[in-house]
């Protein structure tokens, strides 16, 4: 657990609603109000490991749409070995991104469970899962939205709903998450909530914030201030990081299309484009490129699982197998790279710390 992320786990709802305060509130209640550093670490590690583990059944589920045993094995290996999936979650320990990945897994590989429930129970389960993710990180709403649309479409077909009923169901499922996200973005974080959380974190053994601040300080940043965070990095590392992680996403998506024999179907291209838009938009709003493209790939995997589209039956060429193997091997090399651009941090350009 890095010093940047650790203090967030002492944030909760004691001062009223606080964006991203749900995991800290859960930890506080589990530990009778005084979590130790070790307990915080265990929760963060458990979250990251669980999210990484959930990638494997998602990858297998995606690969089962392939036209044969060998394409399925190749697709599974490609997705699991990607630096945007398991290794990212295990390397960047304790990020609340893991909550979003777990919800994606619940919506996709967990569909056999929630499809068997009565319609109201399924709707409440999906809405609750989305709200939990958004209460952990408000931007996860954008990551989850395409998968939620696919899940509601599947649920509507399963219960033979009309188009209007399906749209009403979609609205009912998304509204709670939208409300939480809106409250997170529009409600200022109380200063005493940050002060209390930081003091308790320091008491438990967390180190003081560095010159660029910690996760608590980030809660006070608006969009313009997030853009100013780019000043900490040189233009070359920023461009190279965007190209590297965006490139991994698009290459993986393209090879996956070939391995699944999805052909030129617009359904797959639309999913790739939708999640690429999310990854690119979040990259503009922040500088942790690897995280955003990793969430985009996880979202693509879950949406593919929920999309009822059959392969066109085209044979999988040798080039697709070779490309998948090459990309899987190449993905091992950057597995330990940081989520943000590499190079020297120009801390002299950091904004003054607040909160």
Secondary structure, 3 states (H helix, E strand, C coil): CCHHHHHHHHCCCCCCCCCCCHHHHHHHHHCCCCCCHHHHHHHHHHHHHHHHHHHHHHHHHHHCCCCCHHHHHHHHHHHHHCCCCHHHHHHCCCCCHHHHHHHHHHHHCCHHHHCCCCHHHHHHHHHHHHHHHHHHCCCHHHHHHHHHHHHHHHHHHHCCCCHHHHHHHHHHHHHHHHHHHHHHHHCCCCHHHHHHHHHHHHHHCCCCCECCECHHHHCCCCHHHHHHHHHHCCHHHHHHHHHHHHHHHHHHHHHHHHHCCCCCCHHHHHHHHHHHHHHHHHHHHCCCHHHHHHHHHHHHHHHHHHCCCCCCCCCCCHHHHHHHHHHHHHHHHCCCCCCCCCCCCCHHHCCCCCC
